[in-house]
Amino acid sequence: MPPIRLPALLAAAFAAVVSFSAQAAPKDHFSVCWTIYAGWMPWEYAGSQGILDKWAKKYGIKIDMVQLNDYVESINQYTAGQFDGCTMTNMDALTIPAAGGVDSTALVVSDFSNGNDGVVIKGEGKTVADLKGMNVNLVELSVSHYLLARALESANLSEKDLKVVNTSDADIAAAFNTDQVKAVTTWNPMLSEIKAKPGVTEVF
């Protein structure tokens, strides 16, 4: 199988979307879940400032905007039908929901990554090659996992050259503060918090 080319898939990897089940029966009350990511935080603002209520009233519907702490769990709950919509990357919409038989629509494309995702190693002057033999903490099977794979490819490495440690996005910044964690792949705002620490290198 030929390698997948990065330029052709950047949009697929990083476009933040709100996915809605296309098979939901017509109704007037909708529940949407979101998790912490720079491109999705305007949804919280729209909810808390009455913007969603204003538009919902215009169309005679009700919209509940619910924050969840774990990204993959939010997708799982959406897939299980507990929410009508969920903020997720379009790449991740093509994995868990699609595999679960959920036909989704990308309703709003709220951002592209443009540096909102990164791979960080403790230590100055590090490179992607330094990941060899390390544990790398990330949200397994998410767009972060994809980003790590592309980073490794750029250094002629593969996932077999290291160990991926599945870590919730809610825990990853705190995990990086421990001595056991030397490298992470994550997104903003956690990425900015991690990069602000002294003596670290964003390698990809």
Backbone bond lengths (Angstrom), bond angles and torsions (degrees), N, CA, C in turn:
res aa  C-N    CA-C-N  psi(-1)  N-CA   C-N-CA  omega(-1)  CA-C   N-CA-C  phi
1 M - - - 1.466 - - 1.520 109.24 -
2 P 1.328 119.90 125.77 1.460 121.07 -178.96 1.519 111.22 -65.51
3 P 1.355 117.53 150.45 1.460 119.49 179.88 1.514 111.99 -65.42
4 I 1.322 116.28 146.96 1.459 121.63 178.32 1.520 108.53 -78.48
5 R 1.294 118.15 130.83 1.459 122.58 -176.58 1.524 110.42 -84.35
6 L 1.331 115.61 131.40 1.453 121.32 -176.40 1.516 114.06 -60.10
7 P 1.353 120.63 -48.10 1.473 118.88 -176.90 1.513 112.96 -56.90
8 A 1.322 116.31 -33.50 1.467 119.28 -177.32 1.512 112.43 -73.16
9 L 1.359 116.86 -17.60 1.456 119.20 -173.14 1.522 114.55 -118.08
10 L 1.331 117.64 1.12 1.463 118.65 -177.96 1.518 112.06 -56.98
11 A 1.325 116.11 -45.52 1.463 118.34 -179.95 1.518 111.09 -62.95
12 A 1.327 116.38 -40.50 1.462 119.78 179.49 1.512 111.37 -65.01
13 A 1.320 116.66 -32.76 1.458 119.44 -177.63 1.505 112.60 -75.30
14 F 1.316 118.42 -37.65 1.446 119.43 -165.52 1.516 116.50 -119.70
15 A 1.318 118.70 -3.45 1.458 119.35 179.87 1.513 109.63 -69.11
16 A 1.318 116.88 120.76 1.462 120.72 179.21 1.511 108.94 -82.52
17 V 1.312 116.41 130.59 1.456 120.21 -176.38 1.510 110.45 -131.69
18 V 1.306 114.47 159.37 1.454 121.10 165.54 1.513 106.19 -107.80
19 S 1.319 117.09 118.94 1.455 121.23 -176.82 1.508 110.62 -100.85
20 F 1.322 116.44 133.85 1.447 122.41 178.00 1.518 109.70 -121.85
21 S 1.304 116.21 139.21 1.455 120.31 177.86 1.522 109.91 -64.52
22 A 1.323 115.40 125.49 1.465 120.00 -178.99 1.526 111.19 -78.89
23 Q 1.352 116.58 -11.60 1.454 119.23 -176.28 1.524 112.06 -101.64
24 A 1.333 118.23 4.14 1.462 120.34 -178.52 1.523 110.34 -65.65
25 A 1.322 116.23 140.41 1.460 121.14 178.28 1.517 109.61 -69.06
26 P 1.317 117.93 148.79 1.469 120.76 178.95 1.522 110.30 -56.81
27 K 1.318 116.67 133.47 1.461 121.56 179.29 1.508 108.93 -157.39
28 D 1.332 116.61 176.87 1.455 119.99 -175.81 1.526 113.16 -121.11
29 H 1.339 117.39 7.41 1.467 121.20 179.26 1.522 108.12 -130.81
30 F 1.342 115.89 120.12 1.464 121.22 -175.46 1.521 110.64 -123.53
31 S 1.325 115.55 144.87 1.457 121.89 178.15 1.521 108.76 -122.64
32 V 1.331 116.30 126.17 1.458 122.42 -177.47 1.525 108.85 -122.89
33 C 1.332 117.62 130.93 1.459 120.54 177.33 1.521 110.62 -104.66
34 W 1.332 114.45 150.24 1.461 119.99 178.56 1.521 108.47 -142.48
35 T 1.330 116.03 157.49 1.455 122.25 177.42 1.524 109.36 -128.28
36 I 1.317 116.36 169.48 1.466 121.31 -174.55 1.526 111.54 -70.75
37 Y 1.310 115.28 113.42 1.463 124.24 171.69 1.521 105.82 -159.69
38 A 1.315 116.38 142.79 1.464 120.72 -173.91 1.531 112.59 -52.43
39 G 1.327 117.04 -42.84 1.462 120.67 -176.25 1.514 114.44 -73.97
40 W 1.334 117.32 -13.22 1.466 120.18 -176.53 1.519 113.06 -107.49
41 M 1.303 117.79 -9.96 1.466 120.33 -177.28 1.528 113.48 -65.72
42 P 1.342 120.02 -24.45 1.469 118.49 172.49 1.524 113.74 -57.95
43 W 1.338 117.76 -24.51 1.460 119.87 176.98 1.522 110.90 -64.92
44 E 1.330 116.07 -39.45 1.465 119.34 176.47 1.525 110.02 -63.88
45 Y 1.326 116.34 -41.56 1.463 121.04 179.34 1.532 109.97 -62.70
46 A 1.314 116.32 -44.78 1.474 120.29 -179.94 1.523 110.79 -61.83
47 G 1.332 116.27 -36.39 1.453 119.57 178.65 1.513 113.04 -71.77
48 S 1.337 116.50 -46.56 1.464 120.33 -175.18 1.520 112.81 -73.91
49 Q 1.323 117.86 -24.73 1.459 121.75 -177.30 1.533 113.57 -96.24
50 G 1.314 116.92 5.48 1.462 120.29 175.94 1.513 114.68 82.61
51 I 1.328 117.83 5.37 1.463 120.43 -178.59 1.529 110.31 -67.43
52 L 1.321 116.56 -43.71 1.462 119.66 177.73 1.522 111.32 -62.90
53 D 1.321 116.02 -41.90 1.474 119.57 179.98 1.523 110.79 -61.19
54 K 1.327 115.44 -39.34 1.466 119.98 -179.86 1.526 111.03 -60.31
55 W 1.337 115.97 -47.66 1.460 119.45 -178.57 1.519 111.74 -73.26
56 A 1.319 116.64 -35.10 1.461 119.57 177.57 1.521 110.71 -62.29
57 K 1.338 115.90 -42.44 1.467 120.51 179.47 1.520 110.78 -62.11
58 K 1.336 116.42 -38.82 1.459 120.79 -179.94 1.526 111.13 -58.98
59 Y 1.323 116.82 -36.78 1.461 120.92 -176.31 1.531 112.94 -102.86
60 G 1.324 116.68 8.15 1.451 120.41 175.62 1.514 114.53 68.45
61 I 1.330 116.19 34.55 1.462 120.38 179.43 1.526 109.79 -128.97
62 K 1.323 115.85 175.29 1.464 121.79 174.99 1.514 108.12 -127.50
63 I 1.346 116.56 136.37 1.468 121.67 -179.25 1.520 108.94 -125.64
64 D 1.331 116.35 122.36 1.459 121.56 173.78 1.526 108.36 -100.31
65 M 1.341 117.24 124.78 1.457 122.14 177.38 1.525 107.64 -104.57
66 V 1.345 117.44 114.09 1.462 122.67 -171.24 1.530 110.42 -117.19
67 Q 1.329 116.54 124.61 1.464 120.44 176.54 1.520 110.52 -86.00
68 L 1.328 116.73 131.41 1.456 123.41 171.91 1.531 108.48 -114.86
69 N 1.308 117.12 153.76 1.466 120.56 -174.17 1.517 114.12 -89.85
70 D 1.320 117.46 -16.93 1.460 120.91 -175.46 1.522 109.66 -121.05
71 Y 1.324 116.61 123.43 1.461 121.99 -174.69 1.528 112.40 -62.91
72 V 1.331 117.40 -53.34 1.459 119.98 -177.38 1.521 110.59 -63.90
73 E 1.336 117.25 -36.86 1.463 119.91 177.68 1.525 111.00 -63.75
74 S 1.335 117.12 -34.84 1.468 119.33 177.34 1.521 110.49 -63.12
75 I 1.325 117.16 -40.04 1.463 120.97 178.41 1.528 110.13 -67.96
76 N 1.333 116.41 -39.82 1.465 120.22 178.02 1.526 110.98 -61.45
77 Q 1.333 116.40 -43.16 1.465 119.70 -179.51 1.528 111.21 -67.45
78 Y 1.322 116.14 -38.77 1.469 119.74 175.28 1.527 110.22 -61.33
79 T 1.321 116.41 -45.79 1.455 121.58 -179.19 1.527 111.30 -61.75
80 A 1.344 115.52 -34.47 1.470 120.48 -179.71 1.523 112.53 -79.22
81 G 1.340 117.01 -3.00 1.455 120.60 176.83 1.514 114.71 89.21
82 Q 1.343 117.57 11.12 1.454 120.05 -179.61 1.531 112.36 -79.29
83 F 1.338 116.57 -17.25 1.459 121.74 176.52 1.522 109.09 -133.82
84 D 1.321 115.63 148.54 1.458 121.04 177.41 1.524 111.73 -80.29
85 G 1.331 116.30 -28.39 1.451 120.96 -178.83 1.506 110.13 -143.25
86 C 1.326 116.29 159.65 1.464 121.46 -178.03 1.519 108.92 -155.00
87 T 1.325 117.46 137.70 1.458 120.60 174.55 1.528 108.36 -78.39
88 M 1.319 116.02 127.59 1.464 120.62 178.40 1.518 108.86 -161.41
89 T 1.322 116.68 160.98 1.457 118.58 173.83 1.522 108.65 -70.56
90 N 1.312 116.04 153.02 1.472 116.66 -179.54 1.518 111.47 -67.49
91 M 1.345 117.93 -26.15 1.464 120.06 174.55 1.528 110.15 -63.28
92 D 1.341 116.76 -43.58 1.460 120.00 -179.07 1.526 111.72 -71.81
93 A 1.325 117.46 -25.61 1.463 120.03 174.79 1.524 110.88 -66.94
94 L 1.324 116.42 -22.67 1.467 121.01 -179.72 1.520 112.32 -88.93
95 T 1.343 117.17 1.19 1.462 119.18 179.96 1.528 110.54 -107.68
96 I 1.324 117.83 -88.90 1.467 120.81 -172.69 1.527 112.80 -59.23
97 P 1.343 120.57 -53.62 1.470 118.58 -179.36 1.530 112.78 -61.61
98 A 1.322 116.23 -45.88 1.464 119.34 -178.15 1.530 110.78 -62.62
99 A 1.340 116.32 -42.85 1.465 120.21 179.13 1.522 111.06 -65.48
100 G 1.344 115.50 -27.57 1.458 120.39 178.50 1.521 113.45 -86.21
101 G 1.316 116.40 4.79 1.460 120.61 177.16 1.512 114.61 83.15
102 V 1.326 117.49 14.45 1.463 120.73 -179.84 1.527 109.35 -91.11
103 D 1.310 116.15 119.20 1.459 122.58 177.80 1.524 107.74 -87.36
104 S 1.333 117.82 113.11 1.465 121.92 -172.76 1.517 112.32 -115.35
105 T 1.315 114.61 157.45 1.458 122.36 176.05 1.521 109.29 -120.02
106 A 1.325 117.67 131.94 1.469 121.52 172.66 1.519 107.12 -77.03
107 L 1.318 115.95 101.57 1.462 121.11 -173.99 1.516 112.00 -82.04
108 V 1.336 116.72 -42.22 1.462 121.89 -178.75 1.520 108.75 -135.58
109 V 1.321 117.44 125.17 1.460 121.83 170.87 1.518 106.22 -94.86
110 S 1.329 116.44 107.33 1.467 119.90 -170.01 1.519 113.65 -93.71
111 D 1.338 118.48 -19.66 1.467 118.77 176.42 1.519 110.42 -173.09
112 F 1.314 114.94 169.87 1.449 123.05 168.42 1.525 106.59 -118.33
113 S 1.319 117.94 157.59 1.463 120.57 -170.90 1.530 113.13 -56.81
114 N 1.331 117.15 -58.77 1.474 121.09 179.27 1.527 112.75 45.68
115 G 1.337 116.53 46.43 1.459 120.80 177.87 1.511 114.37 95.15
116 N 1.321 118.66 1.96 1.464 121.09 179.91 1.521 113.27 -78.33
117 D 1.323 118.05 -3.49 1.461 122.60 177.91 1.523 108.24 -126.72
118 G 1.326 117.19 146.45 1.457 118.74 -179.13 1.512 113.71 -162.77
119 V 1.336 114.66 162.78 1.462 123.28 174.54 1.519 107.44 -110.83
120 V 1.338 116.63 124.89 1.468 121.92 -174.97 1.523 110.02 -124.05
121 I 1.340 115.78 136.68 1.465 122.34 176.79 1.525 108.66 -122.31
122 K 1.328 116.81 141.28 1.459 120.37 173.05 1.523 109.16 -69.41
123 G 1.341 116.19 136.78 1.453 121.70 -177.79 1.514 111.10 113.30
124 E 1.307 116.00 148.31 1.467 120.70 -179.29 1.521 110.50 -89.76
125 G 1.329 116.20 148.40 1.452 121.81 176.12 1.511 115.50 70.01
126 K 1.316 116.92 22.63 1.456 120.70 -179.74 1.526 111.03 -77.93
127 T 1.329 115.78 160.71 1.466 122.06 176.36 1.529 108.65 -131.94
128 V 1.321 116.05 172.22 1.458 120.19 177.87 1.523 110.84 -57.88
129 A 1.336 117.18 -34.64 1.468 120.93 -179.34 1.523 112.16 -59.46
130 D 1.334 116.81 -26.59 1.462 120.53 -179.97 1.520 113.02 -70.25
131 L 1.324 118.24 -10.55 1.462 121.20 177.13 1.522 112.12 -70.75
132 K 1.321 117.86 -17.67 1.458 120.96 -177.32 1.525 110.53 -57.80
133 G 1.326 115.81 126.02 1.449 121.88 178.39 1.516 114.86 82.77
134 M 1.326 117.76 -0.98 1.456 121.53 -177.34 1.524 111.58 -93.02
135 N 1.335 115.11 164.10 1.455 122.19 164.40 1.519 107.71 -89.57
136 V 1.330 117.63 135.29 1.462 121.64 177.73 1.527 108.14 -122.80
137 N 1.325 115.97 118.91 1.462 121.17 -179.65 1.516 109.99 -86.61
138 L 1.337 116.12 132.86 1.459 121.86 178.63 1.521 109.43 -164.36
139 V 1.336 115.29 171.35 1.462 120.15 173.51 1.519 106.83 -80.85
140 E 1.324 115.16 105.38 1.457 120.83 -173.65 1.530 111.79 -61.25
141 L 1.327 115.52 140.13 1.468 125.01 178.03 1.525 113.02 65.51
142 S 1.330 117.00 16.05 1.464 121.33 174.57 1.524 109.08 -99.59
143 V 1.319 115.72 -176.32 1.461 120.41 177.88 1.533 111.22 -62.03
144 S 1.338 118.23 -24.86 1.472 121.33 175.24 1.524 110.46 -64.51
145 H 1.309 116.54 -37.62 1.462 121.10 178.35 1.529 109.58 -63.42
146 Y 1.323 115.57 -42.01 1.467 121.30 176.50 1.530 110.77 -61.83
147 L 1.338 116.16 -44.18 1.462 120.33 -179.87 1.522 110.75 -60.25
148 L 1.337 117.35 -43.21 1.457 120.62 178.00 1.525 110.64 -60.71
149 A 1.326 116.94 -42.41 1.466 120.73 179.68 1.525 110.94 -59.98
150 R 1.333 116.69 -40.37 1.475 119.81 179.21 1.528 110.95 -69.51
151 A 1.331 116.12 -36.64 1.460 119.78 177.21 1.523 110.47 -62.89
152 L 1.326 116.27 -46.86 1.462 120.57 -179.80 1.524 111.23 -61.48
153 E 1.318 115.96 -39.73 1.467 120.34 179.03 1.525 110.91 -59.74
154 S 1.340 116.34 -35.94 1.471 120.18 -178.78 1.522 112.24 -67.82
155 A 1.329 117.29 -18.60 1.467 121.60 -179.91 1.532 111.39 -112.33
156 N 1.338 116.11 18.24 1.465 121.92 -178.86 1.521 112.11 57.01
157 L 1.331 116.11 36.77 1.457 122.43 175.58 1.528 108.21 -117.15
158 S 1.321 115.98 170.45 1.458 121.24 174.29 1.520 108.44 -140.73
159 E 1.326 116.00 175.26 1.458 119.97 -176.00 1.529 112.12 -62.99
160 K 1.320 117.85 -24.49 1.467 120.09 179.00 1.533 111.84 -67.91
161 D 1.338 116.92 -13.11 1.455 121.09 179.99 1.525 113.06 -85.30
162 L 1.332 117.44 -1.09 1.460 121.25 179.81 1.518 109.29 -151.38
163 K 1.326 116.76 -175.48 1.460 120.76 177.43 1.513 109.77 -123.89
164 V 1.324 116.11 125.46 1.463 121.58 176.16 1.525 108.72 -85.96
165 V 1.332 115.87 131.80 1.461 121.66 178.18 1.524 107.93 -114.40
166 N 1.325 116.52 112.85 1.455 121.06 -178.21 1.528 110.12 -65.87
167 T 1.333 116.86 123.37 1.465 122.48 -176.96 1.520 108.78 -139.55
168 S 1.315 116.87 129.55 1.463 120.98 179.24 1.522 110.42 -61.56
169 D 1.331 115.97 146.24 1.460 119.83 176.38 1.521 111.28 -62.02
170 A 1.330 117.29 -26.15 1.465 120.52 178.54 1.524 111.84 -71.06
171 D 1.344 117.16 -20.51 1.464 121.35 -174.92 1.514 114.25 -110.11
172 I 1.322 118.15 -9.17 1.463 119.63 -166.32 1.528 113.36 -69.01
173 A 1.336 118.31 -36.42 1.462 120.06 179.41 1.523 110.53 -66.80
174 A 1.322 116.82 -42.35 1.463 120.67 177.75 1.524 110.95 -66.09
175 A 1.329 116.73 -37.43 1.463 120.61 179.20 1.519 111.05 -62.04
176 F 1.348 116.49 -36.99 1.461 120.18 -179.10 1.528 111.48 -66.05
177 N 1.315 117.00 -20.97 1.463 120.86 178.33 1.524 112.67 -76.22
178 T 1.327 117.46 -12.48 1.455 120.72 -178.58 1.529 110.54 -87.37
179 D 1.321 115.65 158.79 1.467 120.60 -179.76 1.526 111.70 -69.92
180 Q 1.332 116.56 -24.64 1.462 119.83 -175.23 1.524 112.70 -73.33
181 V 1.318 117.68 -27.26 1.465 121.03 -174.81 1.525 110.08 -97.62
182 K 1.321 115.75 121.29 1.468 121.50 -176.53 1.525 113.37 -110.26
183 A 1.339 116.82 -19.96 1.468 119.72 -176.69 1.520 109.58 -149.78
184 V 1.328 116.15 142.53 1.457 121.32 178.42 1.526 110.01 -140.11
185 T 1.321 114.62 156.31 1.458 121.96 168.08 1.513 106.17 -124.49
186 T 1.346 116.46 123.98 1.461 119.04 -175.16 1.518 110.58 -156.66
187 W 1.326 115.83 -173.00 1.466 121.92 -176.60 1.522 109.98 -128.54
188 N 1.324 116.04 168.25 1.465 121.47 177.05 1.518 110.96 -73.04
189 P 1.338 117.50 145.87 1.465 127.74 10.22 1.526 115.08 -87.24
190 M 1.344 119.24 -7.13 1.463 119.95 179.19 1.530 111.17 -61.47
191 L 1.327 116.44 -37.21 1.460 120.56 -179.78 1.519 111.29 -59.60
192 S 1.322 117.70 -45.02 1.469 121.04 179.88 1.524 111.46 -62.27
193 E 1.338 115.86 -39.80 1.460 120.26 178.56 1.528 111.11 -63.21
194 I 1.322 116.07 -42.18 1.465 121.00 -179.26 1.528 110.93 -69.88
195 K 1.330 117.16 -42.94 1.470 120.81 -179.38 1.523 112.22 -65.51
196 A 1.330 116.96 -23.93 1.467 120.48 -178.48 1.525 112.57 -74.54
197 K 1.312 117.75 -12.35 1.467 121.27 -179.61 1.512 109.66 -72.83
198 P 1.326 117.88 144.11 1.478 120.45 -179.96 1.526 111.40 -68.65
199 G 1.327 115.24 146.54 1.443 120.69 173.59 1.514 115.42 71.59
200 V 1.336 117.65 35.88 1.464 120.62 175.53 1.523 108.96 -125.10
201 T 1.332 116.16 159.03 1.462 121.55 180.00 1.519 109.85 -129.50
202 E 1.331 116.92 126.34 1.454 119.92 169.39 1.523 106.90 -84.96
203 V 1.329 116.65 110.62 1.460 120.70 -171.71 1.527 113.10 -93.41
204 F 1.359 117.34 -13.33 1.471 119.23 -178.82 1.517 107.98 -158.09
